[in-house]
Amino acid sequence: MNSPRLPSQVTLLEQKLQQQSKTLAKGQEDHYRIWQGQCSPYSYKVMTYMNYKSIPYKRVNANMAELEWGKQVAGQSIVPILLTPDEQVMQDSTPIIEYFEKEFPEKSTVPENNKLAFIMWLIEDFSDEYMPRMQMHTRWGNEQNRHTISHKISRNILYGIPGMQVKDLAPVILNRQSTFNIHLGLESDEAKANMDQQVLDLLAILEQHFEQHQFLLGFKPSVADFALFGPLKIHLYDDPQSNQILETQAPNTVEWLHTIMELGDTRGCVGQTEFGDWIDLNNGCPESLTALLSFIARTYIPLGNATAAAANTKEKTFEANIYGVSATFSTHQYRAWAFEQLQLRYRRLSDSEQTELLPLLNETDVMPSLMENGILHSTLFDGFTPPFIKDGIPDARIKYLKEHGKKLKQV
């Protein structure tokens, strides 16, 4: 019988493994390094995209020590953070992917058709900026999920860290995350019940879609697939209570999740390598995709509009009617900036492309709502170059906080 390892031996081994994961070995000089979290949808959005594009990288587990490092290089404890082969710092999943699309043009994940590409960016922005409301509700608004995941996050944070145990940190994580409803308009029982229904309605739409299409925009993966994969896999599918909902009510969606997970994985010869075509909008928009756009129009578009207006007038909170229920939200500056980028993508379409796309956007109520308040400029990244970060200051908000000695508040 083998003798049990002493805790100190375990810790030293874990620390050694963690250090090895950050070091590029011989033959890995072209690798990116990604600081990722096991419970971070944005980490897996980027990693599954990189798998598909065959972009070489090494994963670094973002434990407590690495999160502190993240504050130094990115201004906040956040994942994912990437280091390029020449040691440049990158952060923010969408600009990262846009950069990679230019650097690695093979197997493009953006349709050549600009109208379909705009629909893709609309779904991508919904996935990044509205799905957190849904995923935080399912994760922290359910007893089984919240107690399980608080321990899972704690285990990840404490990897290789001596002197602390998962059972001691888990209550701290749980207490911190339990305040999410204050910021996401989920304080009332009506709003929570409405969100439960939104989960079921979205899954029903996706089930219908994946009966006829392998991916969101047809038969090859787009940026939208990787963006929506993140919250559905890392939150709903990986969390025990919501996993039951997915497995029993959305089997087609689960198959789509597994397809995304295996892209680029040739070790077991299961990763898909042959793909079909994009949806041809000249033949009409599929009913299921139309339904998804209508869902986005009732959820993300009003939230994006209200966030942009509140950020523009420097209001800390605002009211918005989402899916038929009014609620109070905290103003998130990044969400205001992201909504502006979506509006600018629409404005960059040619006049003829806008004219051809407008009937679909009107039918689904995306328009005129998307542009009803005009484009309100966010100054968050004025003078900055996302996804690249210099001197540990990624945006104007963190620059202001550092200059005034204020503590960064995560919202």
N, C-alpha and C positions, 0 to 999 in steps of 0.2 A: 504494500500500500504506500502511495506517495504521501510525504509529509505535507500538510497544508502550508500555503505560503503566508508569511506574516504580512500584515497590512502595509508595513513600510516597504516590503519587497514589491507588493502589488503597485504601490504608488510610484516607486522609482521606475518600474517597467512601463507604466502608463505615461509617465513624463518623457521617457526615452522615445516611446512610440510617437507621442505628440510632436516631439522635436524632429524626428525623422520625417514626418509627414510634411513639414514645412521646408525641408531641404531638397533641392533638386539634385538628383543623382546623375551620374554620367549617362548621357543619352537622353536626358530630360530637359535639355537646355531650352527647348521651344515650348515647355509646358507653362500654362497659367496655374496659379494657385488660388483656390477659392476657399475662403473662410465661410463655412456654412453651418447651419443649425438643423438638427434632425426634425425639428418642428416648424421650420421656416418654409412657407410655400414659395417665397421668392427665390430661395436657394435652389429649390428643385425645379422651378421654372427655368433658371439659367442652366443648371446642370443637365437637364433632359434635352434642352436646346443644344448644348455643346456636344452631348452624346450623338445626337442626330447629325450634326455638322462635322463630326469627327475632329473637334478642336481639342487638343490634348490638355489635360489639367490634372492637378492633384488636389484632393480634398483635405482641408484642415478643419478639425473639429473645433468649433468656436466655444471653448469652455470659458470659465471665469477669467482666466489670465488673458486669453485671446480677445475677449470682449473689451478688456481694459486696453489692450493694444489697439483695438478698433477705435477707441476714443481718441487715441493719439493721431492715427492716420486718416480717420474719416470724420472726426469731430463728435462721434456718438457711438454708443454700443449698438451696432446694427449688423445684420447679415442680409445678403452676401456681400463680402468685400473680395475683390480680386487683385492679385498682383500680376502684372504682365511679366513676360520673360526678362524684360529690362528694368523691372522693379517699379514700374509706375502703378499708382493706386487707382482702382476703379470701383465705383459703387453706383447702385441704382439699376435694377434689372432691365428696364426698357431701353435706356441709353446704351447699356452694355450690349444688348442684342442688336440695336441699330448699328453700333460700331462693328460688331462681328459680321453683320451682313455685308459690310463693305470690305472687310479684311478677308473674309472667307466666302466668296460669292457662290461657290458650288452648292448645289441643293438649296436654292433660295427658299426661304420660308415666307416671302412676301409675294403675293400674286402680281403678275405683270399688268393685269387689268387694274387701273387706278380706282375704279368704282368698287371692285371687290376688295382691293387693298384698304379702302376707307372702312368698309364693313368690318374687315379684320381688325383694324386699329380701334374701332368702336367696341368690339367684343373684348379686345385686349385691355382697354381702359376700364371697362366694366369689371373685368376679372381682377384687376389690380386695385381699383378704387371703390367698388361696391361690394365685392365678395367678402372683404374683411368684415363687414357688418354681419353677413350671414354666418361666416365661419366662426367669428367670436361668439355669436349667439349659440351655435350648436356646441361649441367646445366648453364655454364657461357658464352657459345657462342650463346645463344638465349635470346632475350630481355624479353620475357614473363617469362621464367624460372629464369633468373638472378635477376630480380626485385622481384619476388615472394620469391625466396629462400633466398635472402639477408635479407628479413624481417623475414622469418621463423627461420633462424639461430640466428638472433639478439634476437628474442623472447626467444629462448632457452637459450642463454647466459645470458640474463638479468633476468631470472626467480628469483624472490626473492631479486633482487638487487635494492636498493633505489636510487633515484636521476638521473636515466637515462631512456630514452624512446626508444622503438624499432625504431621509425622513425629517431632518431638521430644516432643510431649505424648502421642502414642498409646501408647508403652510404659508411661508413668506410669499412664494410665487402665487399661490392660490389667492391670498389676500390682495395682492397687487392687481392681479388680473380680474378679480371680481368686480372691479370698478369700471370695467369696459362699458357697461350699459349707460353710464353717465354721458359718455362722449358720442355714442352711436345711436342715440334715439331709441333706446330699448328699456326705458325705466318702467313703462306702464304694462300692465297685463295685456292690454289690447295690442300694443306694439309687439310684444313677445309672441302672442298667438298669431298675429299677422305674419311674423317672420317664419314661424313654423310652417305656415301655409305657403310662403314664398319658396321654401326649400322643396316642398313637394311639387309645386307648380314648375319650378325650374327643372327638376329631375324628369318630370313628365314630358316637357318640351325636348330635353336632350334624348330621352328614350325614343321619342318619335323620330328625331333627327338621325340617330345612330342606327336605326333600322334600315335606312336607305343610303347613308353616307358613312364612310369609315372615319372621316375627320370633320371638323367644323365647316370647312370650306370645300369639301369634296373628298378627294381620294389621295391627298398628300397633306402632311402636317404644315400648319402655318404658325406664325407667332401667337395667334389666338389660342391654338391648342395648348401650347406650353404654358401660357398665362392662366388659362382656366384649369389646366391640370393641377397647378400648384395648390390652390385652396381645396379642390375636390379630393385630391389624393392625400395631402398632408394633414388636412383637418377632417373632412367628412369621412373619408375612407379609413384613415388610420385611427380615428377616435372610436372607441368600442360601441357606444350607443348609436352614433350616426352611421357606423359601418353596417349595422343591421338594416337601417333604412335603405342604404345603397344596394346591399346584396339582395334584399327581398323585393325592392321596387324599381331598381334601375340596373338590371343585368347588362344591358347593352352599353351603358355608361361605364360600368366596371370593366368590360372588355376593352373599351377605348382607353381607360386608364392603364391597363396592363400593356396595351400596345405601345403607348407613350413611354412607359417605364422601360421597355425592352429595346427601344430604338437605339441603334448603334452598338448593341451588345451582341457580339458574334461568338462569345465564349461557348455558349450552348447552341449556337446556330439557330437561335430563335428570333433575333432582332430582324425586323422587316427591312428589306433592301430594295424592293421594287414597289413603285407607287404609280397611281393613276393621275388624273387631271383635276384641275380646279373646277368648281362650279362655273357654268357658263350663264352669266346673267342675261344674255341675249335670249336664252330659252325660258326666262322667267326665274324668279327667286323661289326656291323650294318652300313649301308651306311651313316646314319645321324651322327653317332659318328665319322666315318672316315672323313666326311666333316668338323666337328668341329676341329679335329686334324689338318687338312690342313689349316684351318683358323688360328689356333694358330701358325702354322709353318710360316705363312706369316706376322704375327703381333708380337707376343711376342718373339719368338725365335730370330729373328734378333735384336730386342731391347735388349733382355737379353745379347746376345753375345757382342753387342757394348758397353753396360753399363759396363760389366765385364772388357772388354779391357781398357776402359777409366779409370775406377777406379784403375786398376792395374798399369797404367802409370801416375796416379794422374792428369789426364786431367779434367778440370772443365766442358767442353762441348765436344760433339762429333757429328758426322754425321752418320745417319743410313737410310737405305731404307726400309720403312715399307709399305707393301701392294702396292708396285710399285711407291711410292713417297718418295723422299729424303728430310730429314729435320734435323734440329739441335736440340739437346736435352741437358739438364743439366744432369750431372752425379749424380746419386742417389746411395749412398753407400749401403743402405739397399737392393736395387734391385739387386746389384751385388752379395751381400751375398745370397740372396734368389735364384738367378740363380745357384750359386754354389751348394746350397743344393739340387736343382733339379737334377743337374748333378750327385751328389753323390748318390742320390736315384737310378739313373740308373746304376751307377757303382756297387752298392750293390746287384743288381740282379745277380743270378748265371749265369754261362756261357751258360747253356742250356736255361734259361729264356730269356737272351738277344738274343740268336739265334732264338728262337721262336717268339719273339716280333719284331725283326728287319725288316721282310718283311712289316709289317704294318707301322712302323715308316719310312721306306724308301718310301713306297707308298704315304704317306702323307707329305713327305719332312721334317718331324721332325728330321730325321737323313739323312745325316750325320751332318746337321747344328747344332744340339744340342751340339755336341762335337768337332766342327771344330777348335776351338781355344784351345782345352784342358781345363782342370779345373784350373782356375785362382783363387788362394786362396784369400779370403777376410779376413782381420784381425779384422773386425768390432766387432765380439763377442769373440775373443780370450781372455780367462781368465774370461769370463762371463757365466752365466747359465740361458739363457732365458727358460721359461718366467719369472723367478724370478729375482727381482731387489733388490739390497742391497745398502743402503746409497744414494739412489736417483741417481745412475749412472748406466744406463742400458747397455751401450756399449762404445767402445773405442772412438767413435766420440765425444760423449757428455763429456766423461772424459777429452779428449784433450781440448775441448772448455772451460770447467770449470777451468782446470788447468792454461790455458793461459788467462783467463778472457775475453774470446770472447763471443759475443752475438750469441745465437743459431738462425740460419736462417732456417725457415721451407721451405722445397722444396717439 
